[in-house]
Amino acid sequence: MRIFKFGGASVKDADGIHNMYRVLEQTGHENTLIVASAMGKTTNAIEKLIEVYFEDSQKMESQLNEVIDYHLGIMNEIFDHPKHEVYDEVKGRFDHLRIFLKNNKSPHYSFVYDQVVSTGELVSTTIITHYLNSKGISADWLDARECIQTDASYRDANVDWTRTEIAINEQVSPNRLYITQGFIGSDDNNFTTTLGREGSDYTAAIFAYCLNGNSVTIWKDVPGVLNADPRHFESTRLLHHISYQEAIELAFYGASVIHPKTLQPLQRKEIPLHVKSFINPNDKGTKVSKGVALDPHVPCFIVKNDLALIRLSSLDFSFIIEKNISDIFAMLHKHKMKVDLIQNSAISFSVCVFDKFNKMEELLRELSGRFQVDHTADVSLYTIRHFQAESADFLLRKHELLLEQRTQETMQLVMR
């Protein structure tokens, strides 16, 4: 089967959903499984709903109604009949969310997050499935939670590949069109889990791996994988071909167009990944597969914002050696910090981290008991793959350099 993935930007409004239909008309739609994200900025809006649920429940209903009204506005544009069955089905999904918020007893943020945020994907795929059927394209709605089996690591679940492969092959038949959700799965107790933000690409790769798919196509609002994010850099270039290894390197350093976990299952079965424009679906875009590492071979720029730089030095000027480094990483793991860069000398250790779970104060408090701590918030990490001598000049003119690290192929700069 072919696996298509449509992100939130591609289905953010009525025009986007109409365009998805046109893409399927041009590319064909049999023997295809579509993974769709929540519409537009729905995930952000539902995250705000979760925030007020914990902090100011009086605002919860108005925030939920904002999410509902957004979807109703899209539905009113794409469905001719105001009594179409999709309205009741979508209402049922939001009613289920209300019931959960009313009756939930769990104080655990990550558990609540996964049960609530998944509504965005469930609603978007419900709307898309009904719309395609109304246009004469027969599509089956598929619940990803009954397919992707995970552990109970809420907000960052790990896939049980054996159980997942069995479940997917029991529910997916060839020669059909399926619409399923990105980002979500379920644990042994049938509670919803999520695979991490931007995990819909990973979902597509999971289905491709388990179905021995012949390709995965990620439909984006850009012509393919560019050598830099056009929101942050000028004069970007389209990369026509990237090897699996190079794509994994780019994803590891934070290239937003491909989720870091997506490529590993595809590489194991040599399933090609295409990144194409949903605006111009007949353009070739970018292909990720075996072969030449990078075509064209140009510097690639990646930026990660909202990071923190922590510099540690020993209180007694003793060396920071293996035992100290081991203890530091244990603390980073304990407080769920994502490490993006490390650098150490005889008596100092620097680490650039992403505080995904808002545990920085706890970490700094624990570190200060053992080390002298210097903490700089709101820094950016710029990574340049295949850098040239002048690659960083324009960055150094605009920002203050806090830390630099180079290998043969990669330059990394922590800046503010």
Protein Blocks (a to p, Z undefined) as FASTA:
>chain_A
ZZddddfklmmbmklmmmmmmmmmmnopghiacddddehjlmmmmmmmmmmmmmommlmm
mmmmmmmmmmmmmmmmmpmblkbfklmmmmmmmmmmmmmmmmpcbfbfklmmmmmmmmmm
mmmmmmmmmmmmmnopacddddfklmmccdfbehiaccdfklmmmmmmmmpcghiacddd
ehiacdfkopacdebehklmmmmmmmmmmnopabdcdddfbfbdcfbdfklbghiacdfb
dcfklmmmmmmnopakbcfklmmmmmmnopacddddfklmmbgbjaddedjfbacddddd
dddehiacdddddfklpacdfklmmmmmmmmmmnopacfbdcddfkbccdddddfkopmm
mmmmmmmmmmccdddehiacdddehiafklmmmmmmmpccfbdcddfkbccdddZZ
